[in-house]
Amino acid sequence: MSTTILFAAPEDAWDAYRAPLTEALDATGIDYRLARDIPAEEVDYVVYAPSSGLTDFTPFPRLKAVLSLWAGVEKIVGNPKLTVPLARMVDDEGLTQGMVEYVTGHVLRHHLGMDAHIVNPAHEWVNKAPPLARERPVTVLGLGMLGRACARQLAQIGFPVTGWSRTPREIEGLRCLSGTEGLSEALAGAQIVVTLLPFTPQTENTLGAPELAQLAEGACIVNPGRGQLIDDEALLAALDSGHLGHATLDVFRIEPLPQDHPFWDHPKVTVTPHIAAETRADSASRVIAENVRRGVTGEPLLHLVDRDAGY
C-alpha cells in the first residue's frame, strides 16, 4: 500500500518544498503519494507548519506522525487533538549551521567592539585592542541541538563558555549548569549571553531584572531564540542605565516588530528580522524523507518531541 503524505503548510512553502521533497522521497525508494489535498481518512503522515491553520487532527484515523517544518513546536505541542508522535525539524545542514553562523558573527562583533569602528562619524582614533576570546566569559542559555552547536563553536574559538539548561546536561568540553542556582552561577559575571531556550511557561522571562543585574557591567545579549525569554521592559531599563552594553535581538513577542516599538530606535539595540536560522527546503526535505522512511520500515523516528517537557 502506498504511503500518503499530506503537506499542510501555506502555498509559498509548497512552492519551495514540492520539488526537493519529491526528490528526497524518491531517493528513499518507498512507494508514496505527496499532495496538499489528500482525504483525511487516507493520510499516513502530515508534513506540518503551524501557519497552515490545521489544528484538529482527529479526522485522520490512519495518521502515524506529524513532521514539523519548524524547529519550534510550542504552538502545537500542547494541542490535545494531536495524540500521535510529533517530530521537530532538526536540520544540521541548513537551520543549525545558519544559527551557528549568526550567533558566532554577533558574539565576535560585540567581543571585538566592531560597531565603534564601523560607525565612527567623529573619526576618533582609539588605539585600544580588544581582549582575547579566552578573557571573555560567554554564557549560552539552552543546550538543545542549536544551543550545543553554538556553544561548541564559541568554545572552539577560545571563549570560556558556560552552558545552562533547566535540566542537567553533560556535554564534553563544556561547563554545564542547570536549575535556579545554576542559572545565577551561569549569569554571574558573564560578558556575553546567548539565549537559545525554547519558549514554555517555565522559560518565559528567564532574563528579567534580577537576572540581568547579575551580568557583568557592559555585557551584551544576543537573542535568536524566542522573544518571550527576555522581559522587554527590564532589558530597556538595563540598557538605559548603562549596565548592559548592547542587545542584538532576532526574535520578538510580536512579529513583525511594530513600527513604534522602542527597540527600533534604541541606540543600544540591533533588530534583525527573525533571520538567524532559516529552514532550507533542500536539506529539510531530506530530514522529512528520512523520517517517513523510518516510519515505513518500523525504525524509530528522529527528533521526537518530549511532550512532558513541553518541547
N, C-alpha and C positions, 0 to 999 in steps of 0.2 A: 504493500500500500504506500502511495506517495505521501511524504511528509508535507503538511501545509503550513505555510509561514505567512502570517498577516503582518504587513508593515503598517504600524499605527503611529504615524508621525505626519507633520504638515507636508504639504505638496513640495515645498522647496527642498525638504530633506529627502523626499522620494526622488526628486530630480538628481540630487547629489549621490544617493546611495544605490540607485537601481542597477547601474552598470557594474560598479565594483562589488556589490553584494552578490549579484548574479555570478560574476566571475569567481568569487571566493566559494560560493556554494557549489558551483560546477566542479571546482578543484577537489572537493571532498568526495565526489563520486556517489553521493546519495541521490535518491530519487525524490524530488521536491517540487513544490509549487509555491512561488512567491508572488504576492499581489497585495493590493490595498483594499480589495472588496470581496474577500472570502467569506461565505456564510459562517456565522459564529459556531454552528454545530460541527463544522469541518476543520476548525483551526487547531493545530497542534502547538505552535509557538507564536508568540507575539513579539515582534521587534518594536520597541516602545519608546516614545518620547512623551513625557508628561504634558507637553504643549499640544498633544494630539486631541485632548479633550476626553479621551477614553478613561472612564473611572469605574465602570461596572463590568467586572469580569465573570459574573455569574452566568451569563448566557453562553459560555464556552465550555461545554461538558468534556471535550477532549483535551483541553489545554494542559500542557505539561510544564511550561515555564514561560516567564516573561523576561525578555532580554533587553535591558535598558540601553539606550544610546547615550545616556548621560552618566557621568561619574557620580553625581549627587543623586540620592534616592529619597531625600526627606519628603518630597511631595507625593510619594507613593507608598513608602514602607509601612505607614500606619493604616493603609486602606483596608477595612475589614472585608471588602469584597474581593480582595486578592489573597487567595489561600495557597496558590501554587508557588514553587520556588521562584525567587527574583534574583537575577544576576545583574550586577552593576557593570558599567563599562570601565574596564581597566585596559588601557591601550598604551603599552610601553613605547611603541614606535612613534606614536603621534602625541597623544594627550600628555603622557608622563614626561616625555622629552621636552615638550613645549613648556610645561610648568618648571622643569629644572632650569631651562634657559632663562625664563622670565625671572625666577627667584634669584638665580646666580647673578644675572645682569644688574638687578636693582640693589642687591646686597653689595656688590662691588661698587656700584655708583655711590652709595652712601658711605661705604668704607673709605673710598678714595677721595671723597669730597668733590666729586666731579662737577656738581652744579655750580660751584663757585667759579669754575674756570669756563664753563660753557656759557653762563650768563654773567658777564663781568663788564657792565656798561661804564664803570668808572676806571677801567683799565688798571686795577690795583695789582701790584706785584707783591704777592705774599709768598715768600720763598720758604714754605714750611711743608716738608714731606709728610705724608700720612703715615700712621703706624703700619707695621706689617700685619698680615692676617692673623698670625699667632697671638697678637696682642689685642684682638677684637673679639670679645665673647659674643657668640650668636646663639639664640635660643629658637628652636623650631617647635611650635605648639601643634601637635598632631603627628602621629607616627604611623599613619596608614601608608598605602602604596606611594602616594605623592610626597608625603612628609619624609618618609625614609629616603626616597630617591634624592630629594633636595638636601637633606641633612648630610647624606654621604658625599654629595658633590661638594658642598661647602667645606666639609671636613678634609676632603682630598686637596682642596686649595690651601688649607692650612689653618682655617678658623677653628678655635676651640668651640665645638658645637655641643650644646645640651639639648636633648630631645625630651619633650613631655607629652604624656598621654593620660587619659582618665584612668585606664587600667594598665598594669605593669607590662612593659615590653623589654625584651633583651635583643639588642642589635649590636653585632660585633663592631667594635671600633668607635661606638658612640656612648656617651654618658646619657643614660635614660632615667628619667624620674617620672613619678605618677602620683595621682591623688592630690588632695588640697595642700598638704605640706610640701609635696614635691613641686607643685606649681609655684609656691612662694620661693623655693630654693632655685627653681629654674629661671625665674624672673629677676631675682636679686642681682643687681649689677650688670644685667645684660645690656649690651650696647646696640644690638640689632635683634629684633624679634620678628619671626615669620609665622604667620597664623595659617595653618592648613588643617584645622579641625573640621569635622562635619558639623552641620547645624542640627542640633537636637535641643530639647528643653533644658538639658543639662549643660550644654555648651554656650547658650546664649549669654552675651555679656561676660564672656570669660575674661576679657580685658575691660574692667571698669576702673573707676577712680582709684580704689585701693591697690589694684594690680599695677596700674600704670605708674603709680608713685614708687613702686619698688624698682623700676628700671633705672639704669644709670642716667645721670644728668646728660641731656642732649641725645638720648637714644632715639633710634629710628625704628619705625614699624613698617613692615611690608605685609599687606593682607590680600592674597589672591585666593583665600579660602571661601569664607561666607561673610556677608556684611553684618549679620547678626552677632558675630563673635565679639564685636567691639561696641562699647557704649559710645555712640556718636558724640553726645554732649560732654562726656568725660574726656574723650580724645581731644575735642576742640579746646577744652579748658586747659589740658596739659600742654598743648601746643602754644596756646596764648600765653601761658605762664612762663614759657621758656624751658620747662622741664623736659619736654620732648623736642627733638630737633626737626623731625620730618615724619610724614606718614605717606607711603605710597599705597594707594587703595585701588583695587581692581574690581571689587565686589561691594554691593550696597544693599541696604534694606529695601529700597525701591529702585528698580531698574526699568528703563534708563534713569539715571540720576536726575532728579528735577532741576530745571534750569536755575532756579532760585536757591538751590541748596548751598550753604556756606562753604562746602568743600571746594566748589569750583573756583572761588576767588581767594581762598586762603593761601598766603604765600608759602606756607609750610606743608601744603598738601599737594600731592600729584594724583590726579584722577586718570585712570586708564579704563577703557570701556569694556570690561569683562573679556579680556583677550589673553589672559595669562596661559590658559590651557584650553585649546580648542580640539574637539574630536575631529580627526581627519577621516574622511569616508573610506579611503583605501585601506588604511591599517585597521580601522574599527570594523570594517566588513569582515576582515579575516578573523577577528575576535568573535564576532557573531556566528560566522560559519563554523568555527571550531566548536562552539558550544552546541549548535544544532547537531553537528556530527556526533558529539559526545552523547547527547540525548538519544539519538537514534541507535547508537551502539551500546547504550547502557552504561557508559562511563560517567563518573561524577562531573557535574558542571563546574566551570571555573567561576570564581569571583561571586559566589553566592552571598547574599546579604544576611547578616545576623539580625533577625527580627527582634530578639530580646534586647540587643544593644541599640537598636534603632538606626543602624547604618551598616 
